[in-house]
């Protein structure tokens, strides 16, 4: 009798092993996410990978670096990545000017960016004729730098000298500033404590949000045909993202571990500052698309191309979020 039971049960046993158990009968969906960096508000994505949150939602998420961020759109369109995590400006521009079928589907929160200057420079007018450090032509840091200068009444082409440092990282640009290689540069707030004693050589001139520039470097964008063709997988990705988003806000110890692993902060003081800054940051309850940041991108594009779609609804898609 025992032998008969064993023979009867073996096929079922093999099926359960192959399927991962009674509640997990399908293979995970593969998705490739390209990211510009894993600073600041982006922490829920690597946290979700390390804590197996995406796997638990049936998503095998591979994260790969994309630099500069202007490569995010070509890689999306070419199918090299399924999801782009970074500043949404190139995505908004591609939709507005090229009518590309893309959409911003989520945002993990705004980034704090400032225009820093040498400590002796205390007003925007003092930047006239000075060297302004940028990253590379067309990159998000370059666009934000030039936008900030225009908001301050300075023409980037005539009133200042743009110096392309080649540094995409805020800290590297800040080091150039502290060493006197340039007179001002746009950088993220988290770069300041990493300068250590050299931080005394720079001055926080303006907060970009104070002049109407909202930088959201943690936007999530996809192709619209992916929303249609792989909707179930994309919805499970968003559900996992929301879970990781909530966990990051609740568990500073996990945020610390992720920053330590992926960002390799130069000092314990810097690491603690970054963890505290993330915990203190005012973020929405859910990681819905940031309409304010998208509207800021549209306004910048309209300054040269006034006939582009003006409604943010043309650039975003919130349908992956459950009500």
N, C-alpha and C positions, 0 to 999 in steps of 0.2 A: 504493500500500500504506500509506504514511504517513497519507494522508487517511482511509482506512478505519479505522485504529487510533485516530485522534483522535476520529472519530465514535463508535466503540465505547466509548471511555474516558470521554467527557464526562458521561454520566448518573451513572456511579460517582463521578466527581470532584465533581459537584454534591451527591450524597448525603453524601459525606464532609465537605464544607464545612458542610452543614446540620446534621449530627450532631455536629460538633466532632472528628471523627476516628474511627477504627475502635473505640477503647476507650471512647467516650463517646457512646452512641447515644440517650440520653434527655435531655429538658430538666431543668434544675434544679428542685427543689421549693422553693416560696416559703414561708418561715416568718417570722413577726413576733415578735420577742422584746422584751418591755417590761422596762426596768430602773429601779430606784430611783436608783442612782448607779453610777459605775464605779470606786469606791474599792477599795483593799485587794485582797481575794481575788478580786474580780470580773474582774481584768485578763485572764484567758485569753479571755474573750468578745470584747472589742474587738481583742485580739491576733489571734485566729482570723479575724476579719473582715479586718483589715488585711493579714495574711499569706496571705489567700485559702485558708485551710485549710477553711473551710466550703464554699466554692465547689468545691474539689477533691474534696469528698465529695458533690457534687451538691445542695448546699443553698444557696439564695440567701437569706441571713439579713439581715433588716432589723432594726436595733435602734432602739428609740424610748424616750424617757424616760417614766416613770410616777411621778408624785408627787402626794400622798404615797403610800407603799407600800400603804395600805389600799385604793387603787384597783386594785391588781393583780388581786384576785379578781373584782370586777365586770367588768373588762376581759377576763379569761379567759372568764368565763361568757357574755359578750356576743359573744365571737368577735372582739373588736378586736385581741387579741394571741393568739398560739398558745402562747407560753412566757412565764413570769414569772420574772425574776431579782431576788431580794430576800429579805427576811426571810420565813420560812415561817409565822410565827405566824398571819397572817390566813387562810392556806390551811388550816392545822390547825384553826383555829376554825370555818371554814366547813364542814369535814368533820365535826367533832365536834358542832356545834350545829344545822347545817342539812342534814346528810347530803348535802352537795354531792359530786358525782362528780369529785373532784380528787385529785391525788397529787403528792407531792414525789418527783422522780425523780433528782436529783443535788444535790451540794453542792460548791462550790469551796473550802471551808475556812472555819474560824471567824474571827470578827473580835474584836480585842482592844478591849473597852470598859471604861471606868472611871467611877466617880463621882468627879468632881473637885470641890474646894471652894475657898473663899478660903484663902489661905496661913495665916491665923490659926486656921482650924478644923482640928482634928487628930483628932477622934473623931466617931463617928456620933451620939452623944448630943448633941453641940453643934449638930446640925442642927435640933433641936427648936425650933419657932417661926420658923425661917428660911425664906427664899424659895428655892424649888428651880426652876431653869429647865428647862422642857420645850420641846417643839416645838409640835405641835398635838394637840388631844385625839384619842386613839385611834391616833395614829401609832406606829410601832415604838419610837421614842425615848421617847415618853410611856409606853408600856406597860413598857418596861425600867426607866424611872425609878421608876415606882410599885411595880414588883415589887421593885426594889432596896431601896426604903424599907421595904417590908413585911418583907423579909428582915432588915433592921437593927432591926426592932421599932418602926417608926414608921408611923403611919396617915397615908397621903397626904391624906386628907380632913380630918383633925383636928389632926395634930401639926405639919404644915408648911403653907406657902402655895405652891401650885403656880402658877408664872408661865408662861403660854404665850407664848413669844417669837415663834412663827411660823417659826422657823428649823429646817429639816430637816437642814441641814448642821452637822456637829459643830463645825467651826471657827467658824461664826457664833455658836453658843451659847457657845463658849469665850470669844469676844471680849466677849460680854455679861457673862460671869462675871469676866473680867479687869478690865472697866471698872466693876465694882461693881453692875451692874444686878440680879444675883441672887447668892445665897450658895453655890450648888452646882449642878452640872449633870452629866448623863451625856453622855459624848462618846467618840469613837474615839481610840485612842492616837495616830493620825497627825495629830490636830489640835494636839497640844502643841507640836511644833517650829515650826509655822507661826505661833505667837504671838510668836516672837522674844523680845525682852527682857521682854515682858509675861508670859512663862511663869513668872517669879519670883513673880507675884501669885497663882498657883493651886497647889493641893496635890493630889496623887493620893491620894484617901482610900481607895478600895477597888477591887480588881479584881472585876468582876462574876462572873467564873468562880469566885472564892474563896467566893462565897455561893451557888453552885449555879445561876447564871444563865449559860447558854451562848448567846451571840449568834451566829447564823449568818446574816448579811445577804446571803450569796451562795448561797442555796438556789435550785434550779430546779424549778418546778412547772408542771404541765400539766393539762388535762382528761383524764379517763380515756377518754372516747370518742375523743380524739385518739390515745391509745395503741392503741386497737383499729382505728380507721379509717385512721390514717396511720403505722402502726407502722414501715414501712420507712424513711420519711423521718425519723421520730423516732430510729430506731436509727443512721442515718447522722449525724444531728445529734450524738448522744452520742459516736460514734466520732471525729468532728471535735473535739468538746469535749475528749475525752481527749488527743488529739494536741496541742491548744493548751495544755492543762494541763501536759503534760510539757515542752513547749517553753518555757513561761513560767518554769518552775523551772530550766531549763538555760541560759537566755539573759537575764541581767540587763540587757544592753544593749537588748533588745527591750522589756522591762518598763519601762525608763527612758523609752524613746521613747513608749510608750503612755501612761504617766502624764503625760508632758510635753504630749502632744497633747490628751488628754481631760480631765485634771484641772487643768492650768495652775497648778502649784504656784507659790507666791508667791516662792520663793527657791531657788537651787541647793542650799543646805544641806537644805532641806525635801525636795526631790526625791530627793537621795541617801539621806536617812533613810528615805523611803518605799520605795525600791528595796531597801535593805538589810533593812528590816522584812519585806518580802515574801519575800526570799530566806531569811531566818532563821526564818520562820513554820513551825511544825510542822503539816504538812498530811498527810492520808492519801495512800497510794500512788496510789489511784484516787479520782475525785470521786463516790463513792457517796453516797446520802442520809445526812445526819448524824442518826443515831438519837438521839444524846444531846441535840441541840438540839430535836428533835421531842418527846422525852420531857419536856423542860423545859416546852415549850408545853402539853403535855397536863396536866402537874401543875398549872400555873397555872389552866387552865380548870376542872380538877376541884375546885379550891378553892371554886368557886361552883356548879359543875354536876357533882356526883360520878357521875352516871349515864352519862357519855360513854364511848365505846370507849377502853380503857386500853392496848391493845396497839399499839405503833408500826406494826405491819404493816397496820393499817387506814388509815394515813396516807401510806405510802410505796410505791413500786414500783421494784424494782431490775431488772426484766426486760429493760430496754433495753441493759444491759451484757452483753457477751459473757463467757463463763466463762473 
